[in-house]
Structure formats: structure tokens, C-alpha cells
Amino acid sequence: MESIHLNVALLRRRVPNLTKAARSVGLRPATVSNLCTGKIALGRTEVRTLVALASLAECSVDELIIRGEKFEMIETGIKTIDLFAPLAKGGTAGLVARPGMGQLVVLAEIFYRLKKEGCFIVMLQPEGDHPEVSDITADVDSIHLTIEEAEKAVVEASKTQEVIFVSDRSHVQNGSIYQLQEKWAGEASVTTFLVDLKGEAVDEDLPYGPLETLWQFDMDLSARHMYPAIHPIYSTSSVLEGANLDQEHFLTQQRAQKLLRRYRELKSIVRASGMDPLSEADTQLFKRGEKLESYLTQPFFVAEAFTGVKGTHVPMKKMLIDVRKITDGSYDHKKVEEFSMVGSLD
């Protein structure tokens, strides 16, 4: 079957304020977001939705659909990201979190890892006073105050290296990022990160416009210090479209997500009434979900000085094996504490 997906780059350039625009033509922003990240397959989308999007972008439906091309994944070695919301090479990733949920630590860790892979990291200085930005600049190669400076740095670096670009949401709101991406389109392959330093993005359906990758942070995980606190169900990526992911990864991801979804449902019962109301089957599911949730925590290299725990890198193939063993019961004999803040198992 032919691979098809939404031309997110075109949509991003043509419709900067997609949240407002989507509502104006009767589309739910959440639906558009899920289409952009691949959570909703394009092949299952209603024609009227595509027609509405094409009208917003002032293009034909054919121009809005890309055929045959795949999204390439950047493997990070961070378990929960590689499993549930892989980073799309050359795409745009948005982080949605309230302050204090660990999003800047995740970003700093990503930069640390990608810098070791030879990437050149460019940052556009956020508007306003944000001293916390210093938490993510250790591995940034160049920081710029203006769009023009950032554009030049990206284009020049892209001649010899893969480029990573990071910006605060303030530049998304004023349209600067879309102008910048349009200028280097065709000239440079750039993977962009958008972060919301004010924590306002959590209250909006589509805070960054269309994205290839969305990392939604989870208040419950953060409150329990289960880092990285990336939501395993609400976070998603265009890489997860069937045509972009090998079958093994896809099936493992689906099984893990199903287990965690059921675990979260059962947890509300356990909190209220303990384990007694659960059937034998649900008790087993709960314990496996608890272990999987714990396994998805991970020590970071950039946090070693603060935690005293050595950072870990887990190859995706090993992570998939570990997750399958947890979900199929191979580790039922182990205690949940053995899964917390470790790298790979065995």
C-alpha cells in the first residue's frame, strides 16, 4: 500500500495561526494536531477535513498529501522518547509542560546526546527575562538575539553538519519561526525544538501549530519524580505512522501503550480501595504496568552531578526487547523497585 502523509511543512508555512484558523472552518484543533503527528492516519481521514485544510493553506488537496516519503527517526537512547514519541529528523518537535516538570532537563539531555553525534546546535534567544535558559546552553554552539543571525548560523552550519535549532514559543506566536523555516527550506535540513518557557502551552489545543513530534509532560509522573516525565499516551510523533515504523517497534509500542492506559485506569481504583477489588487478571496487569512505568524512568548524563547516578544510553533494539519482556510477563518475578532509574535490563 502506498505511503501517504500530511505535508506538515507546507501547512506550517501557509497557516501560522492554525488553532484559530482550524476553528474558523469547523475543525477541532486536536484533530489537526493528531493528523500532523500521525496519531490519526491520513488514509482514515474524512475528505471534508482535507478539503478544509487545503483551503486554509490555499493549496490543492494533492499538494497537501505527500506520497511515498518516510520520516526518518533520530534515535536518542532515551527509552520513553524512542518508544512512544520518536524524534523526526528534519521535523519540528514541541514540548508542552508547566514550569518545574523537567522539560529543560530533557532538552539539555537531548542536546548533550546529539552534540556527541556531531550535530551543530543553534539557539534563538527567547524574548523576556528567562534565567532558566542557562540550563540548556551547555552544549549549544551558538546563541543569537535576532532571526537574521540565527538564519545565517543555521544555513552556514548545515553545509557540513546536521543542525539542531531551538526557540521559545514567543517566536512562534509572532510568526518569526515560520518565516525562518520558510527561508531555509530547501537550503538546510534542520531539526527544530520549540519550548514554552512560560508554561502557557498546556492550556491550548495546538500551541505550536502543526508538529512532527509532540512531547506532552505529565504532572502525575513529575510529582512522583519519575523522570523523564513524558506522557506515554498523549505524546506522539509522525514517525509512528505505519509506513515509517518497522512492525516490531509498532506492535511493541501499541502493546505498551495499551498496558499503561489500563494500568492508569486501575490505579484510581487501587488508590481508593487498595488491591482487593481487582481480579487476578487485573492485578497482573496492574503490576506489569507499574513495572513498565518504572522502567521508563532513566538517569540522565546532564543530571549526574545532582543525582549521583550515572547516566544511561539504551539502544532502541534493547529497549524494545525489555518492554516486550515486561508486557508478556517475563519479569513478573521481579520487584518493581528493580526497574526504577536503570538503563536496560539483564
N, C-alpha and C positions, 0 to 999 in steps of 0.2 A: 504494500500500500504506500502511495506517495506521501512523503513527509511534508506537512504544511504547518506554518505557524504565523502569528501576527507580526507584522512589520512594526515592532515597537519603536525602533529608532525614528521611523517616519512619523509615527503618531506623536512621539515626544517633541519632535521639531515643529510640527504643524499645530499642535494643540497644547501649549504650555499649561494653561489652567484647566486641566482635564476634569477635575472634580466638578467644577461649576458647569463646564460645557456638557458633561455627561448627563447631568440632571436636566439641563435645558432641553434635551432631546428624549427624555423619558428613560434614560439608562441609569441603573444603580452603579455608583462608583465602585462598590465592592466587586460587582460582576466584571467591570472593565479591568480592575486590578488583577483579578483571578485569571482573566484572559491573557493579560500581559505576562504574567509569571508562569503561565502554563498549567495552573491549577484546574482551569476549565479548558479542555481540549478544543481547539479551533474547529475540528470536524464535527463536534456536537453542539456548535453554537447556532442559534437561530439566525436566519438570513437577515431579518429586520435589524438585529443587533449590529451585524457587519455593515449593513447599509447606513445605519445611523453613525457609526464610527467613521465610515468613509466620507460621509457628508461633513462631519466635523473637521476632518483632515483635508477636505477639499480635494479628494482623490477618488479614483475608481476602486471598487471592491478588489479587483485584481491587483492593484498597486498595494493594497493593504495586506495582501497574503504573500508570504514568501514560501516557495516550494523547493523541497529537496535539501535545503541547507540545515546543518545541525549546529546546536550550541555546544561549544567546547567547554568542558569543565576544568576549572583550576582546582586541583587537589590541594587542600590546606593542611591535612593531617590533624584537623580538629574534628572530632568524631561527629558531634551533633550537626555541624555545618555540612560536612561531606555527605552525611546520610539524608538529612531532611531538606536542606536548602543550599545546594551546591552553588559555588560562585561561578558565574558565566563569564568566560573570557571575552573581553571587549564589550561587556554589558554594563548596566548600572545597577548597583546594589544599594538599597536604602535600609537604614537602621531605625527602628521605631522603639523608643524606650523613654521612660521618665528618668530624670537625673538620679544617679545612685544605683542603677540596675546593672552596671558593668559594661555598658556599650563601648566606652572609650578604652577599657582594658581589652575587649575583643578586637577593636580596631588596631590598637597598638600591637597586639599579638599577630594579627594578620600582616601588618607591615613588617614586623620582625621576620616572619617566615618568608614573605615574598621578596624581601630585600636579599635574603640568603639565596634565593633562586635567580638573582640577577636583575630584579625589577628596579626601575627608577621611579621614585615616589615624589609627586608634586602636590603641594597643598595651597589652596586659595584661602588666605587668612579670613576668618569669619568676621562679620560686622559686629561691633559692640565689644564689650569687655568680657572675655572668657578665659580667665587664667588656667582653667582646667585643660585647655588645649595643649598645654605643655606636656600632658600625659601621653600624647600620641606623636610627639615630634622627634623622638629619639632616632628613629630610622627614616625620617622624611629627608629627602635630598635637597629640596628647595621649597621655600615658602614665599608666597607673593601676595602683595597688597591689592593688585589690580588684575582684572580679567586679561588685559593685554599682556602683562608679564607672564601670567600663567599659561596663556595660549602659546607664547613663544617658547617657554620652557618645555611644554609638552611636545610640540612639533619637533624641536631640536633633539630631545632625548629619544623620541620614537624612531629616529634614524638608525639607532644602534641597539636599543633596548626595549623590552616590554615596559609600558608606562602604566603606573597606578596614579589616579588623580582623586583627591578628596576635597570635599567642600561642605560647608554648613548649609542648612536648609534656607538660611536667609538669602542666599544667592539663587536658590530655586524659586523662591517667592517673587523676586524681582525680575525673573526671566533670564538672568545672566548665564546660568549654566546651559540652558538650551541654545543660546546664541553661541556659546563657546563650543559645544559639541557639534553644532552645525558647521562651524568654521573648520574644525579639524576632521570632519567626516571625509573619508577617502584619503586623507593625508597621514593619519596615525591610528593605530589600534590601541585604544585606551580603555582600561577597566576603571570605572568610576564608583566611588563610595560617597554617599550622601548621608550626613549625620545631622540630627536635630539636637542642638545643644540646649535649647530652651525646654525641651520635653513636651512641646505642644502637638507633635505629630500623632500622638496616641489618641487624640480626640477627633481626628479626621479620617475619613474613609480612604482617601487617596492623597496622602500628604506630599508626595514627591512627583505625582503624575505617574505615567506608566514606567514599570521597572522590569528588569530581567530577574532580579533576586530581591526578596524581602526577608529581612531578619526582624521578627517581632519578638521583643523581650517579654519575659513572663514574671509578673510581680510575685507570684507564689514561689517560683524557683529562687528568685533573688532574695526573698525574705528568709528562705531556709538556707541561704548561702550555697546553693547548688549551681556553681558556675562552670561553664558559661550559661547564663540564664536565658537561653534562646528557646522560644516556644516551639516544641516539636510538631505541633499540629498547624498553627497559624503561619509559621514561616514557610516560605516556598520559593521555587525557582523555575525558570523556563527550562532548565536542564532536565527537570523531572518529566517533561513531555516524553511519551513512549518512544518516539523516534530518536531521542537524544541519549537515552539511558539504556545500558545493557540490561537484559532481562533479570539477571541475578540481583543487581542493585535495585531495580524497580520492585521486584517481589519482596525483597528484604525490607525496603523502606515502607511498603504498604503494610506488611505484617507488623512491623514495629509500631507504626502509627496507629494501627487498629488496636494493638495491645495497650498502648499508652492512653488512648481515648477511653477504653473500657476501664483501665486502672483508675483514671481520674474520676470516672463515674462512681466506682466502688469506694474510692477514698472518702467521699462525702458521707457514705453510709458508715464506714469504719470510724470516722471522726465522731459521729453522733452516737453510735451504738456498739462500737467495738467489732471484732471479727465474728462474733457468734451468729449474727443474722445471715452470713454468707454461706452459700452452698459449697460443697467440696470443690466443684469446678471453678467457682468464682474466687474461692480462697487461693487456688493455684494461680489463677490469672492475676490476682492482686499481688501476690508475692513475686511473680515474674516481672510484672510491671514496675514494682518497687526496685527490683534489681536493675532493670533496664534504665530507669530514670537515674539511678545512682551511677551506673556505668557511663552515662553520657556526660557526667561531670569530668573535668580534665584539668590537671595542673598546667599552667602557662609558663613559658620561659620568661616573659617580661615581669612575672609576679614572684619569681624565685626569691628575690631579696626580701620580700614582705612575708611570704608564706613559709619559707624554709624548705619548700618541697620542689624537687627538680621537675622542670617542665617536660612534657612528653609529646612526641610526634607519633601518630598512629596511622600507618599506611591504610588506605581505603580497603584494600583486599582483606587485611587482617581485621579491620573494624567490622566488615560485613560478616566474616566468619564468627566473630564474637557475638554479634547481635543475633545471628541465626541460632546460635547455641543457647542463648538466653531465652529466646522466644519458643524454641522447641523443647525446653526443659532439661537440657544437658547440664545445667548448673543449678538445678533445683536443690541439690545437696549443700550448696554453699550459702553462707550468711550474707545478708545484704551489705554489711559493713565491708566485705571483701571487694566490693565493686566501686566504692566511693573514692574519687580523686586518684584514679590509677590511669595508666595508659592502656595497653592491650592486656588481654587475659592469657594465662598459662605461660 
